[in-house]
Amino acid sequence: MRHYLFLLFLLPISIFAQTELIIQGDVVNIRKAPNVQGEVVAKVKRFESLTVLQKASQDFIGGVTDYWYRVQTSTGKVGYVFGNFTSLKMEGQKTEVLVLTDMFFGDCLHLAFGDHSFGLAYNNYGSVDDLIDDADSDAPKYVGKKFRVTYNDLFTMYYEACNGDLPGKLIKTETIVNLQLVN
């Protein structure tokens, strides 16, 4: 039986191509303009998913440099959110070319890239949309291949045995935010 970890965030990437982001702060303001003086048009809570309409200007707020994103809420409100409060945050983001050394289903799908193991969070597989099916294969085609892996420490809900029906706990874990096949 295949188990999946149900997590509510989306992940950042270095080259902007995301169509969604996930709120990482407790309660975050959506503003009419891309600045802290902009009128608040909505408030959103941690793990809410927003549609990204545009990557806007870069700003320095509270000692942090990040981008503003023009977003749309599930209720149709449009405004700007500062990236540091989202899954697209620049702070802590890393990109490396790594070889996929193993992938397996334990309690969830785990991807191993040498010393890096990703399996406690929802990982964004980017354009490698058949990765889960490949993990079920008798002869996985991606093991041994090089990938450009962008990852960051993000909040997620962790559920024992990847079972969303069990009580979860909020954790911060290394999470793949974008995955691109190099060879």
KOLBAVEX-272611 format. One record per atom (N, C-alpha, C): residue in three letters; x, z, y. Coordinates in steps of 0.1 Angstrom, whole numbers, padded with zeros to 4 digits, always signed. Layout:
ALAXZY...
//
This chain:
MET+0008+0000-0012MET+0000+0000+0000MET+0009+0000+0012ARG+0006-0009+0022ARG+0014-0010+0034ARG+0008+0000+0044HIS+0017+0007+0051HIS+0013+0016+0062HIS+0019+0011+0075TYR+0012+0013+0085TYR+0017+0009+0098TYR+0016+0021+0108LEU+0025+0022+0117LEU+0025+0032+0127LEU+0017+0027+0139PHE+0007+0034+0142PHE-0002+0030+0154PHE+0003+0037+0166LEU+0009+0029+0175LEU+0015+0035+0187LEU+0009+0027+0199LEU+0009+0033+0210LEU+0003+0027+0221LEU+0012+0025+0233PHE+0022+0016+0231PHE+0030+0011+0242PHE+0036-0002+0239LEU+0040-0009+0250LEU+0047-0021+0248LEU+0060-0020+0254LEU+0069-0029+0252LEU+0083-0026+0254LEU+0089-0035+0264PRO+0100-0030+0271PRO+0106-0038+0281PRO+0116-0049+0276ILE+0119-0059+0283ILE+0129-0068+0280ILE+0137-0072+0292SER+0149-0076+0290SER+0158-0080+0301SER+0154-0092+0308ILE+0150-0102+0301ILE+0145-0115+0307ILE+0130-0114+0307PHE+0124-0114+0319PHE+0110-0111+0319PHE+0101-0121+0313ALA+0094-0117+0303ALA+0084-0126+0296ALA+0073-0118+0291GLN+0072-0106+0294GLN+0061-0097+0289GLN+0048-0101+0295THR+0037-0100+0287THR+0024-0102+0292THR+0016-0089+0293GLU+0022-0078+0287GLU+0016-0065+0288GLU+0026-0055+0290LEU+0022-0043+0295LEU+0031-0032+0296LEU+0022-0020+0292ILE+0029-0009+0289ILE+0022+0004+0285ILE+0027+0015+0294ILE+0018+0022+0299ILE+0021+0033+0308ILE+0028+0044+0301GLN+0039+0049+0306GLN+0047+0059+0300GLN+0046+0073+0307GLY+0041+0073+0320GLY+0039+0085+0327GLY+0026+0092+0323ASP+0024+0105+0327ASP+0011+0112+0324ASP-0001+0105+0331VAL+0000+0104+0344VAL-0010+0097+0352VAL-0002+0089+0362VAL-0005+0076+0363VAL+0003+0067+0372VAL-0007+0059+0381ASN-0002+0058+0394ASN-0010+0051+0404ASN-0008+0036+0403ILE-0019+0029+0404ILE-0019+0014+0406ILE-0022+0012+0421ARG-0013+0005+0428ARG-0014+0004+0443ARG-0017-0010+0447LYS-0023-0011+0459LYS-0028-0024+0464LYS-0016-0033+0468ALA-0005-0026+0472ALA+0007-0033+0477ALA+0019-0028+0469PRO+0030-0035+0467PRO+0042-0031+0459PRO+0051-0021+0467ASN+0045-0010+0471ASN+0053+0001+0478ASN+0045+0014+0477VAL+0052+0025+0480VAL+0046+0038+0478VAL+0035+0041+0489GLN+0035+0033+0500GLN+0025+0035+0510GLN+0012+0027+0507GLY+0013+0018+0496GLY+0001+0010+0493GLY-0010+0019+0488GLU-0022+0015+0492GLU-0035+0022+0488GLU-0036+0023+0473VAL-0040+0035+0468VAL-0042+0036+0453VAL-0055+0030+0450VAL-0055+0020+0441VAL-0067+0013+0437VAL-0072+0018+0423ALA-0063+0024+0416ALA-0067+0030+0403ALA-0056+0039+0398LYS-0060+0048+0389LYS-0051+0057+0382LYS-0052+0054+0367VAL-0041+0053+0360VAL-0040+0051+0346VAL-0033+0062+0339LYS-0036+0064+0326LYS-0029+0074+0318LYS-0020+0069+0308ARG-0011+0078+0303ARG-0001+0074+0293ARG-0007+0066+0282PHE+0000+0056+0278PHE-0004+0047+0267PHE-0014+0037+0270GLU-0020+0037+0283GLU-0029+0026+0286GLU-0021+0013+0287SER-0027+0002+0282SER-0021-0011+0282SER-0027-0019+0294LEU-0018-0025+0302LEU-0021-0033+0313LEU-0016-0047+0311THR-0023-0057+0317THR-0019-0071+0316THR-0009-0073+0328VAL+0002-0079+0325VAL+0012-0082+0336VAL+0009-0095+0341LEU+0007-0096+0354LEU+0004-0109+0361LEU+0016-0115+0367GLN+0025-0106+0372GLN+0037-0110+0379GLN+0047-0099+0380LYS+0060-0103+0379LYS+0071-0093+0382LYS+0074-0095+0397ALA+0072-0084+0404ALA+0073-0085+0419ALA+0087-0081+0424SER+0087-0074+0435SER+0099-0070+0442SER+0106-0058+0435GLN+0119-0057+0437GLN+0127-0046+0433GLN+0127-0035+0444ASP+0127-0022+0440ASP+0126-0012+0449ASP+0134+0000+0445PHE+0138+0009+0454PHE+0145+0021+0451PHE+0136+0033+0455ILE+0131+0041+0445ILE+0122+0052+0447ILE+0127+0064+0439GLY+0128+0075+0446GLY+0131+0088+0440GLY+0145+0087+0432GLY+0154+0079+0437GLY+0167+0078+0431GLY+0167+0068+0420VAL+0157+0060+0418VAL+0156+0051+0407VAL+0153+0036+0412THR+0161+0027+0407THR+0158+0013+0410THR+0151+0006+0399ASP+0140+0000+0403ASP+0132-0008+0393ASP+0123-0018+0400TYR+0115-0025+0392TYR+0107-0036+0398TYR+0092-0030+0399TRP+0085-0036+0408TRP+0071-0035+0409TRP+0065-0046+0400TYR+0054-0043+0393TYR+0047-0053+0385TYR+0033-0054+0390ARG+0028-0067+0392ARG+0014-0069+0396ARG+0007-0069+0382VAL-0003-0060+0381VAL-0010-0058+0368VAL-0025-0058+0370GLN-0032-0060+0358GLN-0046-0059+0358GLN-0050-0049+0347THR-0059-0040+0351THR-0064-0030+0341THR-0075-0035+0332SER-0078-0028+0322SER-0089-0033+0313SER-0102-0034+0320THR-0104-0027+0331THR-0117-0028+0339THR-0116-0039+0349GLY-0105-0046+0350GLY-0104-0057+0359GLY-0097-0054+0373LYS-0094-0042+0375LYS-0087-0038+0388LYS-0073-0044+0388VAL-0069-0050+0399VAL-0056-0056+0401VAL-0048-0048+0411GLY-0035-0046+0408GLY-0027-0039+0418GLY-0012-0039+0413TYR-0004-0030+0418TYR+0010-0029+0415TYR+0014-0015+0409VAL+0022-0016+0399VAL+0027-0003+0393VAL+0043-0004+0393PHE+0049+0007+0396PHE+0064+0008+0396PHE+0069+0009+0382GLY+0078+0000+0378GLY+0083-0002+0365GLY+0088+0010+0358ASN+0094+0020+0365ASN+0100+0032+0359ASN+0089+0040+0352PHE+0077+0039+0355PHE+0066+0046+0349PHE+0059+0039+0337THR+0066+0028+0333THR+0060+0019+0323THR+0070+0016+0311SER+0066+0009+0301SER+0074+0005+0290SER+0084-0006+0295LEU+0083-0011+0307LEU+0092-0021+0312LEU+0104-0015+0320LYS+0105-0002+0320LYS+0115+0005+0328LYS+0129-0001+0325MET+0137-0002+0336MET+0150-0007+0335MET+0160+0004+0330GLU+0158+0016+0335GLU+0166+0027+0332GLU+0168+0030+0317GLY+0180+0029+0312GLY+0182+0032+0297GLY+0181+0020+0288GLN+0177+0009+0294GLN+0175-0003+0285GLN+0189-0009+0281LYS+0191-0013+0269LYS+0203-0018+0263LYS+0200-0031+0256THR+0209-0041+0256THR+0208-0053+0249THR+0221-0055+0241GLU+0220-0058+0228GLU+0232-0060+0220GLU+0229-0071+0210VAL+0239-0079+0206VAL+0237-0088+0194VAL+0241-0080+0182LEU+0231-0079+0173LEU+0233-0070+0161LEU+0229-0078+0148VAL+0235-0075+0137VAL+0231-0081+0124VAL+0221-0072+0117LEU+0210-0078+0113LEU+0200-0071+0106LEU+0205-0068+0092THR+0208-0056+0088THR+0214-0052+0076THR+0204-0048+0065ASP+0192-0044+0069ASP+0182-0041+0059ASP+0168-0040+0066MET+0158-0042+0059MET+0144-0039+0063MET+0136-0036+0051PHE+0128-0025+0053PHE+0120-0020+0042PHE+0108-0013+0047PHE+0099-0011+0038PHE+0087-0003+0040PHE+0090+0011+0033GLY+0090+0021+0041GLY+0090+0035+0036GLY+0076+0040+0040ASP+0076+0049+0049ASP+0063+0053+0055ASP+0058+0042+0064CYS+0067+0035+0070CYS+0064+0024+0080CYS+0075+0013+0078LEU+0074+0002+0085LEU+0084-0008+0085LEU+0096-0003+0092HIS+0108-0003+0085HIS+0120+0001+0091HIS+0130-0011+0092LEU+0136-0012+0104LEU+0146-0023+0106LEU+0159-0016+0108ALA+0170-0020+0100ALA+0183-0014+0102ALA+0192-0025+0107PHE+0199-0021+0118PHE+0209-0030+0124PHE+0222-0021+0124GLY+0229-0021+0113GLY+0241-0012+0112GLY+0237+0002+0115ASP+0243+0008+0125ASP+0240+0022+0128ASP+0227+0025+0134HIS+0220+0014+0139HIS+0207+0016+0145HIS+0196+0014+0135SER+0187+0024+0135SER+0175+0023+0126SER+0162+0024+0134PHE+0154+0014+0134PHE+0141+0014+0141PHE+0130+0015+0132GLY+0122+0026+0132GLY+0110+0027+0123GLY+0101+0038+0127LEU+0104+0046+0137LEU+0095+0056+0142LEU+0085+0052+0152ALA+0087+0040+0158ALA+0079+0035+0169ALA+0073+0021+0166TYR+0064+0017+0174TYR+0059+0003+0174TYR+0070-0005+0180ASN+0075-0014+0173ASN+0086-0023+0178ASN+0081-0037+0182ASN+0085-0042+0193ASN+0081-0055+0197ASN+0091-0066+0190TYR+0086-0074+0181TYR+0094-0083+0174TYR+0096-0096+0181GLY+0091-0097+0194GLY+0093-0109+0202GLY+0088-0122+0195SER+0096-0132+0194SER+0092-0144+0188SER+0093-0145+0173VAL+0098-0134+0167VAL+0100-0133+0153VAL+0087-0128+0147ASP+0076-0136+0147ASP+0063-0131+0144ASP+0060-0130+0129ASP+0069-0135+0121ASP+0067-0134+0106ASP+0076-0123+0100LEU+0082-0114+0108LEU+0091-0104+0103LEU+0085-0094+0093ILE+0072-0090+0096ILE+0066-0081+0087ILE+0063-0088+0073ASP+0059-0100+0073ASP+0057-0107+0061ASP+0070-0109+0054ASP+0081-0112+0061ASP+0094-0113+0055ASP+0099-0100+0048ALA+0096-0089+0054ALA+0099-0076+0048ALA+0093-0074+0034ASP+0081-0080+0032ASP+0074-0080+0020ASP+0079-0090+0009SER+0088-0099+0014SER+0092-0110+0005SER+0103-0105-0005ASP+0103-0112-0016ASP+0114-0109-0026ASP+0127-0113-0022ALA+0128-0123-0013ALA+0140-0128-0008ALA+0139-0129+0008PRO+0141-0118+0015PRO+0139-0118+0029PRO+0150-0128+0036LYS+0145-0136+0045LYS+0153-0146+0051LYS+0161-0141+0063TYR+0156-0130+0069TYR+0162-0125+0081TYR+0174-0115+0079VAL+0175-0109+0067VAL+0186-0099+0065VAL+0199-0107+0065GLY+0209-0102+0072GLY+0222-0109+0074GLY+0222-0118+0086LYS+0211-0120+0093LYS+0210-0128+0105LYS+0213-0120+0118LYS+0218-0127+0128LYS+0221-0120+0141LYS+0209-0121+0150PHE+0207-0110+0157PHE+0196-0109+0166PHE+0201-0103+0179ARG+0195-0108+0190ARG+0197-0102+0203ARG+0186-0091+0204VAL+0190-0078+0204VAL+0181-0067+0203VAL+0181-0060+0217THR+0170-0059+0223THR+0168-0051+0235THR+0160-0039+0232TYR+0166-0027+0235TYR+0159-0015+0231TYR+0160-0004+0242ASN+0152+0006+0241ASN+0152+0017+0251ASN+0146+0029+0244ASP+0148+0041+0250ASP+0141+0053+0245ASP+0128+0054+0253LEU+0117+0053+0245LEU+0103+0053+0251LEU+0095+0064+0244PHE+0084+0068+0251PHE+0075+0077+0245PHE+0066+0070+0235THR+0062+0076+0224THR+0053+0071+0214THR+0046+0082+0208MET+0035+0080+0201MET+0029+0089+0193MET+0034+0087+0178TYR+0039+0098+0173TYR+0044+0097+0159TYR+0034+0103+0150TYR+0030+0096+0139TYR+0021+0101+0129TYR+0027+0102+0116GLU+0026+0113+0109GLU+0031+0115+0096GLU+0027+0103+0087ALA+0036+0098+0079ALA+0033+0087+0070ALA+0027+0075+0076CYS+0029+0073+0089CYS+0023+0062+0097CYS+0008+0062+0096ASN+0002+0073+0094ASN-0013+0074+0092ASN-0019+0079+0106GLY-0025+0070+0113GLY-0031+0073+0126GLY-0043+0083+0125ASP-0048+0085+0113ASP-0059+0095+0111ASP-0054+0109+0111LEU-0040+0111+0109LEU-0035+0124+0109LEU-0031+0128+0123PRO-0030+0141+0126PRO-0026+0145+0139PRO-0012+0140+0143GLY-0011+0135+0155GLY+0002+0129+0160GLY+0009+0138+0170LYS+0021+0135+0172LYS+0029+0143+0182LYS+0036+0133+0191LEU+0037+0137+0204LEU+0044+0129+0214LEU+0059+0130+0212ILE+0066+0119+0210ILE+0081+0119+0208ILE+0087+0108+0217LYS+0100+0109+0220LYS+0107+0099+0226LYS+0117+0094+0216THR+0117+0081+0214THR+0125+0075+0203THR+0131+0061+0207GLU+0142+0057+0201GLU+0148+0044+0204GLU+0138+0034+0198THR+0135+0024+0206THR+0124+0015+0203THR+0129+0000+0207ILE+0127-0009+0198ILE+0129-0023+0201ILE+0119-0028+0211VAL+0124-0034+0222VAL+0115-0039+0232VAL+0115-0054+0232ASN+0125-0060+0226ASN+0125-0075+0224ASN+0135-0078+0214LEU+0131-0088+0206LEU+0140-0092+0195LEU+0140-0108+0195GLN+0152-0113+0195GLN+0154-0128+0195GLN+0164-0131+0184LEU+0161-0141+0176LEU+0170-0146+0166LEU+0181-0154+0172VAL+0193-0151+0169VAL+0205-0157+0175VAL+0210-0169+0166ASN+0209-0166+0152ASN+0213-0177+0143ASN+0204-0178+0131
//
